[in-house]
Amino acid sequence: MNYTYILQCRDQTLYCGWTNRLEERVKAHNQGKGARYTRSRRPVELVYYEEFSTKQEAMKRESAIKRLSRAEKLKLIQASSREPL
């Protein structure tokens, strides 16, 4: 399974990425081993994710989410009824 996800950082900024191991990736971000952007903004919290069959689908969705405004991302998060892993 592949995932597109959004993290909320300590400073309330949002980070979007993709992975095929969601729980491990969130842990890596919180250990400072994730993206450079999140290293100085720990801890991070998983606030949204979507599941995809292929890496290409997840990457395409990540790209689309990154083009959204902050307000649009917040609406996406709020509309989600998923519980974090």
Secondary structure, DSSP 4 states (H G I P E B T S, - for coil): -EEEEEEE-TTS-EEEEEES-HHHHHHHHHTT-S-HHHHTT-S-EEEEEEEESSHHHHHHHHHHHHTS-HHHHHHHHHH--PPP-
